[in-house]
Amino acid sequence: MKNFDCYICEKQMSVDTEYTFKCKTCNFFRSSLTEGFGREIEGIDKIREINSRKIINNIIDLKMDKNFSILEIGSGNGTFVKLCEDQEINITGSEADYDQYINLKNKYKNILKVSLPFNEEETNVFKKYDIIIFNDVFEHLKDLNIVLIQLKKILNKDGYLIINIPSTDGLFFKISRLLYKIGFKSFHNRLWQKGLNSPHISFFNKNNLSQLLRKFSYELLFTQRVNFFDRTEIYKRIYSTYKNKFLCIFLTTLLITFSFIQKIFPADSFFQIYKNLK
């Protein structure tokens, strides 16, 4: 099996599972899964809206000039774009998947078809933006070193980079990894979205993500946890993967119970705001 060097420490990573690797220095994880695009997950619409509103409120708190511009990389069904347009925020959405791109373009004003990393010709379609945001997209990208260099061409100096991702510090990741080690692989496979069109390529925590961004002159300004799931959507989200109703009812009950104490544990998802220093 092919091995990988850590983006952050630049040391060879150790094999962790049949398709994942771990850096023993900074606890960064990555997979050998093939990068793709397109979203197949059901039961996430409400949680995306809740988390998007939280991020938008923090963007407003940055107190930028009222004409600031945002580029969202990987807009999916357009939740974040819609909420920004509702508040008359200058937002440009983007998608790599052609069908989703057409769907977005039929609903919203400014939509680009683009995937990362992009070639030099593609950079010509961009203007400079004040904010670039990844909502549950950054962890699906390969060649992150190239991506972070390319972002400099389309992000204004002193602009902001916002990344919203799941965390290896969370209880879900730790439990799923433990279950994998003792032979129950389906939960860890689901967390990595193994077998879906767009699997996870990377898994970060708050510290190693900021270490990586520091290498490219992004200064961390703010970190906040976001919700990993919404109680009203749990069954639908689980059923989209496991078609066994008894199992889905059991897991739904378990997760709803856990949701009441979830905040005493490290966040399963978080977002960070960075300033582009140069």
Secondary structure as the mmCIF struct_conf table of DSSP 4:
data_model
#
loop_
_struct_conf.conf_type_id
_struct_conf.id
_struct_conf.beg_label_comp_id
_struct_conf.beg_label_asym_id
_struct_conf.beg_label_seq_id
_struct_conf.end_label_comp_id
_struct_conf.end_label_asym_id
_struct_conf.end_label_seq_id
STRN STRN1 ASP A 5 ASP A 5
TURN_TY1_P TURN_TY1_P1 TYR A 7 CYS A 9
BEND BEND1 LYS A 11 LYS A 11
STRN STRN2 GLN A 12 GLN A 12
HELX_LH_PP_P HELX_LH_PP_P1 MET A 13 MET A 13
STRN STRN3 SER A 14 VAL A 15
BEND BEND2 THR A 17 TYR A 19
STRN STRN4 THR A 20 LYS A 22
TURN_TY1_P TURN_TY1_P2 LYS A 24 CYS A 26
STRN STRN5 PHE A 29 SER A 31
HELX_LH_PP_P HELX_LH_PP_P2 LEU A 33 GLU A 35
BEND BEND3 GLY A 43 GLY A 43
HELX_RH_AL_P HELX_RH_AL_P1 ASP A 45 ASP A 61
TURN_TY1_P TURN_TY1_P3 LEU A 62 LEU A 62
TURN_TY1_P TURN_TY1_P4 LYS A 66 ASN A 67
STRN STRN6 SER A 69 ILE A 73
TURN_TY1_P TURN_TY1_P5 GLY A 76 ASN A 77
BEND BEND4 GLY A 78 GLY A 78
HELX_RH_AL_P HELX_RH_AL_P2 THR A 79 ASP A 86
TURN_TY1_P TURN_TY1_P6 GLN A 87 GLU A 88
STRN STRN7 ASN A 90 GLU A 95
BEND BEND5 ALA A 96 ASP A 97
HELX_RH_AL_P HELX_RH_AL_P3 TYR A 98 LYS A 105
TURN_TY1_P TURN_TY1_P7 ASN A 106 LYS A 107
BEND BEND6 LYS A 109 LYS A 109
STRN STRN8 ILE A 111 LYS A 113
BEND BEND7 LEU A 116 PRO A 117
TURN_TY1_P TURN_TY1_P8 GLU A 120 GLU A 121
HELX_RH_3T_P HELX_RH_3T_P1 GLU A 122 VAL A 125
STRN STRN9 TYR A 129 ASN A 135
BEND BEND8 ASP A 136 ASP A 136
HELX_RH_3T_P HELX_RH_3T_P2 PHE A 138 HIS A 140
BEND BEND9 LYS A 142 LYS A 142
HELX_RH_AL_P HELX_RH_AL_P4 LEU A 144 LEU A 151
TURN_TY1_P TURN_TY1_P9 LYS A 152 ILE A 154
STRN STRN10 LEU A 155 PRO A 166
STRN STRN11 SER A 167 SER A 167
TURN_TY1_P TURN_TY1_P10 THR A 168 ASP A 169
BEND BEND10 GLY A 170 GLY A 170
HELX_RH_AL_P HELX_RH_AL_P5 LEU A 171 LYS A 181
TURN_TY1_P TURN_TY1_P11 ILE A 182 GLY A 183
HELX_RH_AL_P HELX_RH_AL_P6 SER A 186 LEU A 191
TURN_TY1_P TURN_TY1_P12 TRP A 192 GLY A 195
BEND BEND11 LEU A 196 SER A 198
STRN STRN12 SER A 202 PHE A 203
STRN STRN13 PHE A 204 PHE A 204
HELX_RH_AL_P HELX_RH_AL_P7 LYS A 206 ARG A 214
TURN_TY1_P TURN_TY1_P13 LYS A 215 SER A 217
STRN STRN14 TYR A 218 VAL A 226
BEND BEND12 PHE A 228 PHE A 228
HELX_RH_3T_P HELX_RH_3T_P3 ARG A 231 GLU A 233
HELX_RH_AL_P HELX_RH_AL_P8 ILE A 234 TYR A 239
TURN_TY1_P TURN_TY1_P14 SER A 240 THR A 241
HELX_RH_AL_P HELX_RH_AL_P9 LYS A 245 SER A 259
TURN_TY1_P TURN_TY1_P15 PHE A 260 ILE A 261
HELX_RH_3T_P HELX_RH_3T_P4 GLN A 262 ILE A 264
BEND BEND13 PHE A 265 PHE A 265
HELX_LH_PP_P HELX_LH_PP_P3 PRO A 266 ALA A 267
BEND BEND14 ASP A 268 ASP A 268
STRN STRN15 SER A 269 ASN A 276
#
